[in-house]
Amino acid sequence: MVSTARWLCGLSAVLWIGTGVPATGQAPSQLPWSGVPYSPIPGPTPLEPGPMATFEGTIQPPPPSFDPYAPPGTAPSTLLPQDPFLQPGAFPSSEGMYATMTRFFQSARLDYVWMPGDSVEELGINDVELNGTFAIPFFYNTETPLLITPGFAIHYWSGPRGTSADLPAHTFDAYLDAAWNPQPTAFLGSELAFRIGVYSDFEKVTNESIRYTGRGVMVLAFSPSSQVKAGIEYLDRNRVKILPVAGIVWTPNPDICFELVFPYPRITRRFWNVGNAQWWGYMRGEYGGGAWTVGRDAGFLDSFDYNDLRFAVGLECRRDAGLSGLFEVGYSFEREIRYRSELPEIFRPNTTVFLRGGLVY
């Protein structure tokens, strides 16, 4: 009986301490064992109508173009585009830095050019080029990253037969390109590029096989639709070392653009939108060619230029994500093969047409 009484007294004490109130429901004015004034912890209260009782929709849905199940390389350039806390101005110290992040992998490109010809007066060329572009934040500016492009190309030469212009069967390009397009103000911008590469038949590679090329252009924007460009392009060829870059870019509406800039003028016109694909037609000009070191039949190392002027019309399919492509038909003229040793003299192949196809992912 004594043990039972002690057990009941202990249980009552525990229940009294756990509830904090006596059995009568009256709150004591102070805790009996400490003398500290008693203040009961308020319990939960029903949610009353008011500003805090409604949800104002602070979480924004993702944009229509965002696909979480899209394959790699097709995501939008901005990471977490649906997060309102990572938008510009969300935090004064960040200036929306995280909202303008650019994906590391930008694109992969495959180009093919075919020029027919294989006779005494003709020169046939098959060019295959593959490269990929990657973006790296530069000078803490995520909107104008440094674009790094490693690439490789093969040029197959056929002809001219029966002449002293003894071209190799093929030459190669292996290069690394860096481009940066800073925009310090809305009015002033620039286009900067530098490339280092090995251009050779790979039978023997020397210091002369390494070429440095680059581009520096200033861009003045007089309005959102008109720009003026001026600068230089360094080609490092036997005939032409430097070319001027000058012209205007005019976009009267979103469907047409006039890039009247030497030495790469281009006019583009949008014709159709089919799903997420935009179909553009274009006309363009180009100062084409390149330079390579090769082993001559006479047993010495030499280098040669291939130079030409090109005009082409084409159709291009552009997609914001996924596979894009183009196909064009062109005309090549003012063609020449020029050796640094000047042996033989300049050889001028006949003019020819060419076909070009390209894929971009």
ZIBEL-V978418 format. One line per field, one symbol per residue. ss: DSSP state (@ for helix, = for strand, . for the rest). psi: psi as a letter, one per 30 degrees, with the letter a starting at -180 (. if undefined). A space follows every 10 residues. Layout:
ss->???
psi->???
//
This chain:
ss->.@@@@@@@@@ @@@@@@@@@. .........= ......=... .......... @@@....... .......... .......... ...@@@.... .......@@@ ....====== ========.. ..======== ========.. ========== =========. .........= ========== .......=== ========== ......@@@= ========== ===..===== ====...... .========= ===..===== ==...===== ====..==== ========== =====..... ========== =========. ...======= =========. ......=... .========= .
psi->eeeeeeeeee eeeeeeeefg llfffkklfl kfffgkkkjk kklkkkjlka efflkghfkk lllffkjfgl lkfgllfkkh fgjffglkfe keffhheffg kkkekelkkk kkkkjlkiae gljkkjkkkk lkkkkkkkhg jffilkjkjk lkkkjkkjak kglgiiklel llkjlkkkkk ilielfekal jkkkkklkjl ggekkaeffk kkllkjkkkk jflffklkkk alkjfhleek ekklkkalkk iflffkkjii kkgilkkkkk eljjbgkkkk llkllkjlaa klklklffgl klllkkklkk klklkkkkke kaklllklkl kklhklkjke fgjalkkjll llllkkkkkk .
//
